[in-house]
Amino acid sequence: MLNDLNKVPKPMITEDMREQIEREFMHSMQNKEEILISYYRDGIVHDMYINVLHIEPMMRTVYCTDAFGLNTEFKFDELVNIY
């Protein structure tokens, strides 16, 4: 019940922001650079430092490692910002 109080609606993403996110993912993957992203999951916006390993356009999924070297993945629709 208390967890529901912290939930927020999913932020709207403009087409420009979506293109910027895609460019930064490509840059991170090509240069093996860490980036900070925000993603929306289960009603909460989370921030995470990642290194992009692979982008699968057909599955609309980004495969990456987090700051601890653990493998994780995100759907394109979960991503809300990049810094």
N, CA, C and O atoms as a Tinker XYZ file with bonds, in Angstrom:
   332  protein
     1  N      0.817000   -1.191000    0.000000    73     2
     2  CA     0.000000    0.000000    0.000000    64     1     3
     3  C      0.865000    1.261000    0.000000    63     2     4     5
     4  O      0.611000    2.177000   -0.782000    81     3
     5  N      1.876000    1.323000    0.859000    73     3     6
     6  CA     2.749000    2.495000    0.904000    64     5     7
     7  C      3.545000    2.653000   -0.373000    63     6     8     9
     8  O      3.837000    3.776000   -0.784000    81     7
     9  N      3.905000    1.536000   -1.015000    73     7    10
    10  CA     4.655000    1.620000   -2.267000    64     9    11
    11  C      3.855000    2.331000   -3.349000    63    10    12    13
    12  O      4.432000    3.010000   -4.198000    81    11
    13  N      2.540000    2.186000   -3.329000    73    11    14
    14  CA     1.700000    2.850000   -4.320000    64    13    15
    15  C      1.748000    4.361000   -4.184000    63    14    16    17
    16  O      1.528000    5.070000   -5.166000    81    15
    17  N      2.031000    4.873000   -2.995000    73    15    18
    18  CA     2.102000    6.317000   -2.781000    64    17    19
    19  C      3.294000    6.936000   -3.497000    63    18    20    21
    20  O      3.251000    8.113000   -3.856000    81    19
    21  N      4.347000    6.173000   -3.707000    73    19    22
    22  CA     5.554000    6.682000   -4.360000    64    21    23
    23  C      5.491000    6.599000   -5.880000    63    22    24    25
    24  O      6.366000    7.130000   -6.563000    81    23
    25  N      4.487000    5.952000   -6.408000    73    23    26
    26  CA     4.400000    5.768000   -7.860000    64    25    27
    27  C      4.001000    7.072000   -8.543000    63    26    28    29
    28  O      3.214000    7.863000   -8.024000    81    27
    29  N      4.576000    7.262000   -9.725000    73    27    30
    30  CA     4.304000    8.458000  -10.519000    64    29    31
    31  C      3.914000    8.026000  -11.927000    63    30    32    33
    32  O      4.250000    6.920000  -12.352000    81    31
    33  N      3.204000    8.893000  -12.656000    73    31    34
    34  CA     2.902000    8.559000  -14.050000    64    33    35
    35  C      4.175000    8.572000  -14.889000    63    34    36    37
    36  O      5.137000    9.267000  -14.564000    81    35
    37  N      4.171000    7.810000  -15.955000    73    35    38
    38  CA     5.342000    7.753000  -16.832000    64    37    39
    39  C      5.552000    9.108000  -17.509000    63    38    40    41
    40  O      4.617000    9.662000  -18.087000    81    39
    41  N      6.781000    9.648000  -17.440000    73    39    42
    42  CA     7.064000   10.918000  -18.121000    64    41    43
    43  C      6.920000   10.769000  -19.632000    63    42    44    45
    44  O      7.232000    9.722000  -20.200000    81    43
    45  N      6.447000   11.822000  -20.266000    73    43    46
    46  CA     6.308000   11.835000  -21.721000    64    45    47
    47  C      7.666000   12.130000  -22.348000    63    46    48    49
    48  O      8.413000   12.973000  -21.852000    81    47
    49  N      7.981000   11.442000  -23.431000    73    47    50
    50  CA     9.254000   11.604000  -24.129000    64    49    51
    51  C      8.981000   12.203000  -25.507000    63    50    52    53
    52  O      8.172000   11.680000  -26.273000    81    51
    53  N      9.667000   13.305000  -25.810000    73    51    54
    54  CA     9.526000   13.904000  -27.138000    64    53    55
    55  C     10.360000   13.116000  -28.141000    63    54    56    57
    56  O     11.241000   12.345000  -27.762000    81    55
    57  N     10.076000   13.315000  -29.401000    73    55    58
    58  CA    10.847000   12.652000  -30.455000    64    57    59
    59  C     12.304000   13.108000  -30.416000    63    58    60    61
    60  O     13.208000   12.309000  -30.661000    81    59
    61  N     12.540000   14.387000  -30.110000    73    59    62
    62  CA    13.915000   14.893000  -29.994000    64    61    63
    63  C     14.672000   14.182000  -28.877000    63    62    64    65
    64  O     15.836000   13.819000  -29.047000    81    63
    65  N     14.011000   13.981000  -27.731000    73    63    66
    66  CA    14.649000   13.297000  -26.610000    64    65    67
    67  C     14.934000   11.846000  -26.980000    63    66    68    69
    68  O     15.990000   11.316000  -26.634000    81    67
    69  N     14.014000   11.204000  -27.672000    73    67    70
    70  CA    14.212000    9.814000  -28.092000    64    69    71
    71  C     15.438000    9.706000  -29.011000    63    70    72    73
    72  O     16.240000    8.781000  -28.878000    81    71
    73  N     15.573000   10.649000  -29.930000    73    71    74
    74  CA    16.728000   10.651000  -30.831000    64    73    75
    75  C     18.021000   10.908000  -30.071000    63    74    76    77
    76  O     19.050000   10.304000  -30.375000    81    75
    77  N     17.978000   11.804000  -29.081000    73    75    78
    78  CA    19.170000   12.072000  -28.272000    64    77    79
    79  C     19.577000   10.822000  -27.493000    63    78    80    81
    80  O     20.764000   10.508000  -27.406000    81    79
    81  N     18.619000   10.118000  -26.936000    73    79    82
    82  CA    18.902000    8.882000  -26.202000    64    81    83
    83  C     19.564000    7.867000  -27.129000    63    82    84    85
    84  O     20.547000    7.231000  -26.750000    81    83
    85  N     19.036000    7.713000  -28.330000    73    83    86
    86  CA    19.615000    6.763000  -29.288000    64    85    87
    87  C     21.048000    7.146000  -29.651000    63    86    88    89
    88  O     21.920000    6.281000  -29.727000    81    87
    89  N     21.295000    8.440000  -29.876000    73    87    90
    90  CA    22.656000    8.894000  -30.205000    64    89    91
    91  C     23.629000    8.618000  -29.063000    63    90    92    93
    92  O     24.748000    8.160000  -29.292000    81    91
    93  N     23.199000    8.896000  -27.837000    73    91    94
    94  CA    24.067000    8.666000  -26.679000    64    93    95
    95  C     24.335000    7.177000  -26.471000    63    94    96    97
    96  O     25.434000    6.801000  -26.063000    81    95
    97  N     23.352000    6.332000  -26.743000    73    95    98
    98  CA    23.569000    4.887000  -26.652000    64    97    99
    99  C     24.610000    4.431000  -27.659000    63    98   100   101
   100  O     25.504000    3.651000  -27.330000    81    99
   101  N     24.491000    4.918000  -28.880000    73    99   102
   102  CA    25.472000    4.557000  -29.912000    64   101   103
   103  C     26.866000    5.037000  -29.514000    63   102   104   105
   104  O     27.848000    4.314000  -29.681000    81   103
   105  N     26.948000    6.250000  -28.991000    73   103   106
   106  CA    28.237000    6.801000  -28.567000    64   105   107
   107  C     28.830000    5.962000  -27.431000    63   106   108   109
   108  O     30.020000    5.650000  -27.448000    81   107
   109  N     28.009000    5.599000  -26.450000    73   107   110
   110  CA    28.473000    4.778000  -25.329000    64   109   111
   111  C     28.967000    3.425000  -25.814000    63   110   112   113
   112  O     29.997000    2.934000  -25.353000    81   111
   113  N     28.232000    2.821000  -26.746000    73   111   114
   114  CA    28.608000    1.503000  -27.248000    64   113   115
   115  C     29.908000    1.574000  -28.046000    63   114   116   117
   116  O     30.785000    0.729000  -27.868000    81   115
   117  N     30.045000    2.563000  -28.919000    73   115   118
   118  CA    31.224000    2.668000  -29.772000    64   117   119
   119  C     32.478000    3.045000  -28.994000    63   118   120   121
   120  O     33.569000    2.562000  -29.299000    81   119
   121  N     32.326000    3.911000  -27.984000    73   119   122
   122  CA    33.485000    4.411000  -27.242000    64   121   123
   123  C     33.666000    3.760000  -25.876000    63   122   124   125
   124  O     34.584000    4.100000  -25.128000    81   123
   125  N     32.776000    2.815000  -25.560000    73   123   126
   126  CA    32.827000    2.114000  -24.271000    64   125   127
   127  C     32.840000    3.108000  -23.103000    63   126   128   129
   128  O     33.612000    2.966000  -22.154000    81   127
   129  N     31.968000    4.109000  -23.197000    73   127   130
   130  CA    31.863000    5.138000  -22.167000    64   129   131
   131  C     30.611000    4.931000  -21.323000    63   130   132   133
   132  O     29.566000    4.515000  -21.823000    81   131
   133  N     30.738000    5.226000  -20.043000    73   131   134
   134  CA    29.625000    5.118000  -19.114000    64   133   135
   135  C     28.691000    6.321000  -19.280000    63   134   136   137
   136  O     29.144000    7.450000  -19.464000    81   135
   137  N     27.396000    6.065000  -19.214000    73   135   138
   138  CA    26.406000    7.137000  -19.284000    64   137   139
   139  C     25.401000    6.966000  -18.147000    63   138   140   141
   140  O     25.230000    5.871000  -17.613000    81   139
   141  N     24.749000    8.053000  -17.791000    73   139   142
   142  CA    23.710000    8.028000  -16.764000    64   141   143
   143  C     22.358000    8.106000  -17.456000    63   142   144   145
   144  O     22.100000    9.022000  -18.236000    81   143
   145  N     21.504000    7.143000  -17.165000    73   143   146
   146  CA    20.166000    7.125000  -17.756000    64   145   147
   147  C     19.110000    7.175000  -16.657000    63   146   148   149
   148  O     19.376000    6.859000  -15.498000    81   147
   149  N     17.918000    7.577000  -17.047000    73   147   150
   150  CA    16.732000    7.447000  -16.201000    64   149   151
   151  C     15.771000    6.528000  -16.934000    63   150   152   153
   152  O     15.563000    6.659000  -18.140000    81   151
   153  N     15.193000    5.602000  -16.195000    73   151   154
   154  CA    14.222000    4.685000  -16.796000    64   153   155
   155  C     13.023000    4.538000  -15.872000    63   154   156   157
   156  O     13.127000    4.715000  -14.658000    81   155
   157  N     11.899000    4.215000  -16.463000    73   155   158
   158  CA    10.637000    4.103000  -15.743000    64   157   159
   159  C     10.230000    2.643000  -15.685000    63   158   160   161
   160  O     10.086000    1.977000  -16.710000    81   159
   161  N     10.047000    2.156000  -14.454000    73   159   162
   162  CA     9.648000    0.757000  -14.273000    64   161   163
   163  C      8.776000    0.651000  -13.022000    63   162   164   165
   164  O      9.142000    1.154000  -11.960000    81   163
   165  N      7.653000    0.012000  -13.150000    73   163   166
   166  CA     6.740000   -0.232000  -12.026000    64   165   167
   167  C      6.317000    1.047000  -11.306000    63   166   168   169
   168  O      6.174000    1.057000  -10.084000    81   167
   169  N      6.118000    2.128000  -12.067000    73   167   170
   170  CA     5.614000    3.359000  -11.477000    64   169   171
   171  C      6.661000    4.248000  -10.836000    63   170   172   173
   172  O      6.316000    5.246000  -10.203000    81   171
   173  N      7.935000    3.908000  -10.985000    73   171   174
   174  CA     9.017000    4.682000  -10.364000    64   173   175
   175  C     10.079000    4.987000  -11.405000    63   174   176   177
   176  O     10.412000    4.137000  -12.230000    81   175
   177  N     10.616000    6.216000  -11.365000    73   175   178
   178  CA    11.724000    6.596000  -12.237000    64   177   179
   179  C     13.021000    6.305000  -11.494000    63   178   180   181
   180  O     13.234000    6.794000  -10.384000    81   179
   181  N     13.883000    5.508000  -12.110000    73   179   182
   182  CA    15.166000    5.125000  -11.526000    64   181   183
   183  C     16.297000    5.755000  -12.336000    63   182   184   185
   184  O     16.149000    5.993000  -13.535000    81   183
   185  N     17.419000    6.024000  -11.683000    73   183   186
   186  CA    18.635000    6.479000  -12.364000    64   185   187
   187  C     19.689000    5.390000  -12.244000    63   186   188   189
   188  O     19.780000    4.715000  -11.219000    81   187
   189  N     20.499000    5.218000  -13.311000    73   187   190
   190  CA    21.529000    4.184000  -13.288000    64   189   191
   191  C     22.650000    4.545000  -14.256000    63   190   192   193
   192  O     22.406000    5.018000  -15.367000    81   191
   193  N     23.884000    4.314000  -13.813000    73   191   194
   194  CA    25.038000    4.433000  -14.700000    64   193   195
   195  C     25.199000    3.115000  -15.443000    63   194   196   197
   196  O     25.175000    2.044000  -14.837000    81   195
   197  N     25.365000    3.201000  -16.764000    73   195   198
   198  CA    25.501000    1.988000  -17.572000    64   197   199
   199  C     26.568000    2.159000  -18.645000    63   198   200   201
   200  O     26.945000    3.277000  -18.996000    81   199
   201  N     27.048000    1.030000  -19.160000    73   199   202
   202  CA    27.850000    0.954000  -20.380000    64   201   203
   203  C     27.056000    0.105000  -21.360000    63   202   204   205
   204  O     26.714000   -1.039000  -21.061000    81   203
   205  N     26.764000    0.660000  -22.527000    73   203   206
   206  CA    25.967000   -0.056000  -23.525000    64   205   207
   207  C     26.837000   -1.107000  -24.206000    63   206   208   209
   208  O     27.922000   -0.801000  -24.700000    81   207
   209  N     26.352000   -2.348000  -24.230000    73   207   210
   210  CA    27.055000   -3.452000  -24.878000    64   209   211
   211  C     26.502000   -3.733000  -26.268000    63   210   212   213
   212  O     27.254000   -3.963000  -27.215000    81   211
   213  N     25.175000   -3.712000  -26.375000    73   211   214
   214  CA    24.525000   -4.116000  -27.625000    64   213   215
   215  C     23.134000   -3.502000  -27.683000    63   214   216   217
   216  O     22.449000   -3.390000  -26.666000    81   215
   217  N     22.730000   -3.109000  -28.871000    73   215   218
   218  CA    21.379000   -2.600000  -29.096000    64   217   219
   219  C     20.697000   -3.535000  -30.082000    63   218   220   221
   220  O     21.222000   -3.799000  -31.163000    81   219
   221  N     19.535000   -4.032000  -29.708000    73   219   222
   222  CA    18.762000   -4.945000  -30.553000    64   221   223
   223  C     17.502000   -4.219000  -31.032000    63   222   224   225
   224  O     16.486000   -4.214000  -30.337000    81   223
   225  N     17.570000   -3.599000  -32.231000    73   223   226
   226  CA    16.437000   -2.792000  -32.701000    64   225   227
   227  C     15.142000   -3.585000  -32.891000    63   226   228   229
   228  O     14.062000   -3.065000  -32.611000    81   227
   229  N     15.228000   -4.809000  -33.353000    73   227   230
   230  CA    14.017000   -5.601000  -33.589000    64   229   231
   231  C     13.285000   -5.915000  -32.282000    63   230   232   233
   232  O     12.055000   -5.937000  -32.240000    81   231
   233  N     14.048000   -6.156000  -31.226000    73   231   234
   234  CA    13.458000   -6.441000  -29.914000    64   233   235
   235  C     13.229000   -5.157000  -29.120000    63   234   236   237
   236  O     12.626000   -5.182000  -28.046000    81   235
   237  N     13.717000   -4.025000  -29.658000    73   235   238
   238  CA    13.637000   -2.722000  -28.993000    64   237   239
   239  C     14.225000   -2.795000  -27.587000    63   238   240   241
   240  O     13.628000   -2.332000  -26.615000    81   239
   241  N     15.434000   -3.401000  -27.511000    73   239   242
   242  CA    16.095000   -3.656000  -26.235000    64   241   243
   243  C     17.537000   -3.182000  -26.276000    63   242   244   245
   244  O     18.220000   -3.307000  -27.293000    81   243
   245  N     17.991000   -2.631000  -25.147000    73   243   246
   246  CA    19.383000   -2.222000  -24.973000    64   245   247
   247  C     19.995000   -3.143000  -23.925000    63   246   248   249
   248  O     19.465000   -3.276000  -22.823000    81   247
   249  N     21.109000   -3.778000  -24.270000    73   247   250
   250  CA    21.830000   -4.647000  -23.342000    64   249   251
   251  C     23.038000   -3.875000  -22.835000    63   250   252   253
   252  O     23.749000   -3.243000  -23.617000    81   251
   253  N     23.271000   -3.926000  -21.527000    73   251   254
   254  CA    24.339000   -3.116000  -20.952000    64   253   255
   255  C     24.836000   -3.738000  -19.649000    63   254   256   257
   256  O     24.293000   -4.727000  -19.157000    81   255
   257  N     25.887000   -3.121000  -19.110000    73   255   258
   258  CA    26.354000   -3.467000  -17.771000    64   257   259
   259  C     26.152000   -2.249000  -16.890000    63   258   260   261
   260  O     26.245000   -1.111000  -17.351000    81   259
   261  N     25.873000   -2.498000  -15.618000    73   259   262
   262  CA    25.704000   -1.387000  -14.688000    64   261   263
   263  C     27.045000   -1.023000  -14.061000    63   262   264   265
   264  O     28.078000   -1.569000  -14.447000    81   263
   265  N     27.036000   -0.115000  -13.107000    73   263   266
   266  CA    28.269000    0.365000  -12.483000    64   265   267
   267  C     29.020000   -0.748000  -11.748000    63   266   268   269
   268  O     30.215000   -0.613000  -11.484000    81   267
   269  N     28.337000   -1.835000  -11.419000    73   267   270
   270  CA    28.965000   -2.951000  -10.718000    64   269   271
   271  C     29.391000   -4.064000  -11.669000    63   270   272   273
   272  O     29.882000   -5.102000  -11.225000    81   271
   273  N     29.209000   -3.859000  -12.969000    73   271   274
   274  CA    29.593000   -4.854000  -13.961000    64   273   275
   275  C     28.556000   -5.941000  -14.185000    63   274   276   277
   276  O     28.841000   -6.942000  -14.842000    81   275
   277  N     27.359000   -5.756000  -13.647000    73   275   278
   278  CA    26.294000   -6.750000  -13.808000    64   277   279
   279  C     25.525000   -6.491000  -15.101000    63   278   280   281
   280  O     25.240000   -5.341000  -15.438000    81   279
   281  N     25.194000   -7.543000  -15.815000    73   279   282
   282  CA    24.437000   -7.410000  -17.061000    64   281   283
   283  C     22.988000   -7.056000  -16.761000    63   282   284   285
   284  O     22.373000   -7.602000  -15.845000    81   283
   285  N     22.467000   -6.144000  -17.539000    73   283   286
   286  CA    21.064000   -5.754000  -17.417000    64   285   287
   287  C     20.552000   -5.344000  -18.787000    63   286   288   289
   288  O     21.332000   -5.180000  -19.725000    81   287
   289  N     19.260000   -5.182000  -18.899000    73   287   290
   290  CA    18.685000   -4.782000  -20.178000    64   289   291
   291  C     17.506000   -3.857000  -19.938000    63   290   292   293
   292  O     16.864000   -3.891000  -18.889000    81   291
   293  N     17.241000   -3.029000  -20.943000    73   291   294
   294  CA    16.134000   -2.083000  -20.901000    64   293   295
   295  C     15.388000   -2.136000  -22.217000    63   294   296   297
   296  O     15.994000   -2.272000  -23.280000    81   295
   297  N     14.092000   -2.030000  -22.144000    73   295   298
   298  CA    13.272000   -1.839000  -23.341000    64   297   299
   299  C     13.313000   -0.354000  -23.681000    63   298   300   301
   300  O     13.372000    0.491000  -22.787000    81   299
   301  N     13.283000   -0.039000  -24.966000    73   299   302
   302  CA    13.313000    1.361000  -25.396000    64   301   303
   303  C     12.217000    2.168000  -24.698000    63   302   304   305
   304  O     12.435000    3.323000  -24.329000    81   303
   305  N     11.055000    1.570000  -24.518000    73   303   306
   306  CA     9.919000    2.286000  -23.936000    64   305   307
   307  C     10.115000    2.637000  -22.462000    63   306   308   309
   308  O      9.408000    3.498000  -21.940000    81   307
   309  N     11.061000    1.988000  -21.783000    73   307   310
   310  CA    11.309000    2.278000  -20.372000    64   309   311
   311  C     12.181000    3.516000  -20.176000    63   310   312   313
   312  O     12.156000    4.124000  -19.106000    81   311
   313  N     12.941000    3.889000  -21.182000    73   311   314
   314  CA    13.918000    4.969000  -21.049000    64   313   315
   315  C     13.234000    6.326000  -21.105000    63   314   316   317
   316  O     12.409000    6.584000  -21.981000    81   315
   317  N     13.593000    7.201000  -20.145000    73   315   318
   318  CA    12.948000    8.514000  -20.095000    64   317   319
   319  C     13.925000    9.679000  -20.189000    63   318   320   321
   320  O     13.516000   10.786000  -20.539000    81   319
   321  N     15.211000    9.464000  -19.883000    73   319   322
   322  CA    16.178000   10.557000  -19.980000    64   321   323
   323  C     17.593000   10.000000  -19.992000    63   322   324   325
   324  O     17.844000    8.860000  -19.600000    81   323
   325  N     18.502000   10.839000  -20.455000    73   323   326
   326  CA    19.918000   10.488000  -20.498000    64   325   327
   327  C     20.698000   11.744000  -20.167000    63   326   328   329
   328  O     20.313000   12.841000  -20.571000    81   327
   329  N     21.802000   11.591000  -19.428000    73   327   330
   330  CA    22.582000   12.756000  -18.977000    64   329   331
   331  C     23.994000   12.692000  -19.506000    63   330   332
   332  O     24.797000   13.584000  -19.231000    81   331
